[in-house]
């Protein structure tokens, strides 16, 4: 009989630890969400920012070149 109480007590300890860490993880995710909620990643850059991309010309075989580039480089 003592063995069943010990097993039940150990099961309750595991359940309490699991529930505690689940609640801690939940509130950590909420805190991270609130921290980055007002973070505007797509604002216009300030200062001496440079444009690093160039629009591609309209070539007739552009889709084929892009497909081959995707398969070879994975980008």
N, C-alpha and C positions, 0 to 999 in steps of 0.2 A: 504494500500500500504506500509505503514511503517513497518507493521508486516512481510511482505515478504522480505524486505531488511534486517530486523533484523535476520530472519531465515537464509537467505543466508549468512550473515556475520558470524553467529554462525557456520554454516556448513563449511565455509572457515577456521575458527579458528581450528576446529576439524581436518580438512584435513591437515592443516599446522603442527599441533602438531603431528599427526600420521606420516606424512612424515618425520618430523625431528627425531622422535624416531626410525623410521625404518632405516634411514641413520646412526644414531648413533649406533644402534645395528649392522648393517652391518660392519662398520669400527671397532667396538670392536671385532667382530669375526675375521676379517682380522688381527688385532693386536695380538690376542691370537694365531692365526695360525702361524704368523711370529715368535712369541716368542718361540713356541715349535717345530718349523720346524727342527731345528738342534739338538734336544734333542734325544740322542741315548739311548733308553731304553734297548736294547738288547746287549749292549757291555759286554765284559767279566768283571766280578767283579774284583776289585783290593783290595789288602790287605788280611786280614785273613777271606775270605768268606768260608762258609761251604756248602756242598751239602746237601739239606734237603729232597731229594726224593731218592727212591731206585727203581730200575727196578723190576717189578713183575716177579715171576717165571712163566714158562709156565705150568700152571695147565690145565687139560682138561676141568674143569668146571669154568674157570676164567670168561668167559663172563656172565654166570648166576649169579655168585657172584657179579660182578660189576653192573649188572642190578638190583639185589635186593638192593645193597648198594645205587644205584641212587634213587630208589623208596622210600627207608626208610629215607635217609638223604638229598636227593636232591642235591647231589654233583656228 
